[in-house]
Amino acid sequence: MNKIKVILASTAMAWASANAWAQNGNNSSYSRFGLGTMSEQSQTFNRGMGGVAMGLRSGKNVNMQNPASYSAIDSLTFLFDVGMTLQYGHLSANGSSTNARNATLSNVNAGFRVAKNLGMSFGFVPFTNIGYTFRSEGRVGNNFTSAQPVTTLTTYTGSGGLHQLYIGAGWKPFKWLSAGVNASYVWGDYNHTISQTFYEGTTVSSSYSSQTQQYSADITSYKLDFGLQVPIRISPADHITLGATYGLGHTLNGTATRLRYTSVGDSTEMSVDKAFDIPQTIGAGLSWQHKNQLTVAADMKYEKWSECNMPMPGNTATGDITYTVKTGAYNDRTRYAIGAEYVPNANGRSYPGTIRYRMGFNYTSSYLKINGQDGPTEYRATVGLGLPLKSRKMGEDASVINVSAEWMMRKPSVASMIKENYFMLNIGITFNEGWFKKWMIR
């Protein structure tokens, strides 16, 4: 009971800290496009390794990115992982810059053994994030009557994002093969507002009507992801694990609405059903482990966004407003990651020898198209530590505090777009406790 209380308290503290740091988990202006900025969906242990996951297989961590790994969970332990990310960003474009900070609950995952060679996991992770506020000003000309300069101020705001609640299982039917599946419930909202106001000098103009456009949707659906892992021992001290994943692409449930109204009372509202898709995805990777001390892993993931639908505003040749579902608003997205972990003596009695040292790097192309141009490319570099909560005794596991520092840059394809640099501190706890051990009293 005390362990349950510790887990619940840790989850509550992570959630409260994230909300105290900021109102949402995103400040990127690029979350204005598509379904928002994509979540890493990494757990706290592999975030410090650049997010590698496809070939990672361990009974001491929950690796939801490849559900085949659940079959490696030890039969005597219950795993629980909760993590949060604190983020500080610097955004710059055309000689101007601003800073932003926020936080988010990055993951809640649990894992346990159900039967021999069968493990299960359930949990929560963000899928996409939307959160931004920015303004632009433009010169229109001079008022013919007053000769005052006329300018326009346009304000862009957005909020929302998609969330993912999953349950999964991993089964090892053969010594050389494990297979798994995650079934997820995906839900969230999508809210964007564009407000345009005209000024004469420094005063709001009564000669021109201001207008507001609101784009919104409530989205619910499912998500299915499959995984395979093949462990291969190549020597008494070395083995590799090959991993592969496949995610099912399909249309999301939800109606997208466009509302436009002006200060003189004009308004139009349009809606389209089943306006959003998620892509089919294919991932592959491998890991190499040496003497239970060194792990090196590499991943590749491909997401076919180019075939996905997106609601798009437009106008007819006669000037009538339209709102229709179209493909071609996205690019395919590719992600490459590499990472490593080193622990001097995982089962030793000396605490410094049980610390896990991690580092990694990943590169991701953007799925977005912005005014006909490719969206920004992401680069991430991480270093991290896995700190046991107690000294290990021979053959005994311990819960671990996972900490990593991460630098991420979104580099635009066009110089006039916004360049974003972020420093992130990822903090999490992996509870690894022997809840299912049978104690003998003599």
Salt bridges, closest charged atoms under 4 A:
GLU40 OE1 - ARG335 NH2 3.22
GLU40 OE2 - ARG380 NE 3.58
ASP225 OD2 - LYS223 NZ 2.79
ASP238 OD1 - HIS290 ND1 2.67
GLU303 OE2 - ARG333 NH1 3.11
ASP332 OD2 - LYS304 NZ 3.61
GLU341 OE1 - ARG356 NH1 2.86
GLU341 OE2 - ARG358 NE 2.75
GLU378 OE1 - ARG380 NH2 3.47
GLU378 OE2 - ARG410 NE 2.97
GLU396 OE2 - LYS390 NZ 3.69
ASP397 OD1 - LYS60 NZ 3.99
ASP397 OD1 - ARG392 NH1 3.76
GLU406 OE1 - ARG47 NE 2.91
GLU406 OE2 - ARG380 NH1 2.78
GLU420 OE1 - ARG410 NH1 2.80
